Amino acid sequence: MARKDNPYDNAAAESFIKTLQAEEVYLWEYRTMDDVQNRLPCFHEDVYHRQRLHSALGYVPPIEFEETFNLIKSRPVPLTVSV
């Protein structure tokens, strides 16, 4: 629930729900609640985190962004000496 006078509290959740509906729910024909419970974790892990391009991350999947970030973070920083 959003805090009073702050319309941005739910923005991330609403964005995810919109993506979930457009890229998963509307494309599948769920017959039982078990179908939903089995399929949604697959979408979340396999599609949303591993394949889907995210604009906030420079249009790369989160897993690829994380790997690149960790690679850059693990490199030693060269020392600079000013004369």
Residue pairs with C-beta under 8 A, 6 or more apart in sequence:
1 9
1 10
2 8
2 9
2 10
3 9
16 48
19 48
19 52
20 40
20 43
20 48
23 43
23 47
23 52
24 39
24 40
24 43
24 47
28 35
28 39
30 36
30 39
49 61
49 62
49 63
50 61
50 62
50 63
51 61
52 61
53 59
53 60
53 61
54 60
54 61
54 62
54 65
57 65
58 65
60 68
